[in-house]
Amino acid sequence: AVGSCRRRRLAPLNEDNGRFLLLAALIAAYLSAGATVFSALESPSEAAAQLRWNRTLHNFSRIFNISLPELRAFLRSYEAAMAAGIRVDALRPRWDFPGAFYFVGTVVSTIGFGMTTPATVAGKVFLIVYGLFGCAGTILFFNLFLERIISLLAFIMKACYERQLRRSGLLPPNFRKGPAVSGVGSLVGWKPSVYHVMLILGIFAIALSCCASAMYTAVEGWNYVDSLYYCFVTFSTIGFGDLVSNQNAVYQHQGLYRFGNFMFILMGVCCIYSLFNVISIVIKQILNWVLKKFECRCCPKCHKSSTRLSRRNAITPGARLRRHNVARDADGQYDSDTEGRRLSGEMISMRELTASSKVSLAILQKQLSETANGYPRNVCINTRQNGFSAGVGALAIMNNRLAETSDSR
């Protein structure tokens, strides 16, 4: 049974592949559910609008004695003019320098409103080359912003944590003045909670969206719900283009409004990008939890054998690391009798406990050393992982800097 477990672990469908397939299945189900809901909500309205438009078209053709083919040809020309940016009311120029700057900003940020598109062949070719490097550089900027905003939040949260420890008497008053760090096990390997970071980023994103919506409601004349909708569509880089800000020819305090619009979009995109990455880590943890629930459930014999092996009179370094956190291992304030009973359910010898403690301490020291030098804690355990095992880009940043993601693999 143990051999069958090992063969299954060496099979192509390992934990990473299982997580990928499970996420793909959940995304497919999520897309299907979303399509069902939106179809039920929007389809009746679309059918009713089409019916009203056909009735209006026939009435217009009958009243003004215009044939339907001629009227449809005129409407096609009007649609082409709208796609080119021509409106009945006076609008701002699309391709002056401010308009072109607004366009390239929506390109490199992948917002892509679509209200302005290049019409010439040279412009389309240049857009391909320009967007290739521009989008890559902007994604790098978003990742660097994510790294710094998490570092800032970690600094603030750690300061609050130290203050809380001082109030409770668990931290000496001269903690920052001397080498008291080595004697305080409660801060060894401390990292901010991913859930706290997600909560702070969520609050900041909501506050930013509310402030931006108030500005758009006052300046653009939209209602508040439409303004919130525009903020989410823009900040999340979805960019439908049904609502686009800063498109009128003249605004009151136009320069100030353009600057505020640019800053709100920039900060909103960066904040929502960071929030999406934190939420993706939480989703990954949920997938890991689901995979662990299904682990070895298909083979009852294997499950029974693993249960029998866990009650042997032995302690392994891996079991010790899984059962105890870093702070409690560093303190070492356990009684050998009670710890032996807790790990194996039986009495153990002092020699086994001492040997296991030495091995665990060596592994722990190596983990802390590599963590301090910027390496993920799981690198020292699994040496067979390649250079991409800790994740790439935003995922690697989150795994290295947040607490709940350090042992997810």
VENGIPE-V170130 format. One record per helix or strand. SS is the DSSP state (~ for helix, > for strand). FROM is the first residue (numbers start at 0). LEN is the number of residues. Records with the same first field share a line. If there is no record, write none. Layout:
BEGIN
SS: FROM-LEN ; FROM-LEN
END
This chain:
BEGIN
~: 1-9 ; 14-49 ; 67-16 ; 96-12 ; 120-48 ; 184-3 ; 193-27 ; 223-12 ; 253-41 ; 299-11 ; 316-7 ; 325-6 ; 335-9 ; 349-23 ; 376-4 ; 393-8
>: 90-1 ; 191-1 ; 247-1 ; 401-1
END
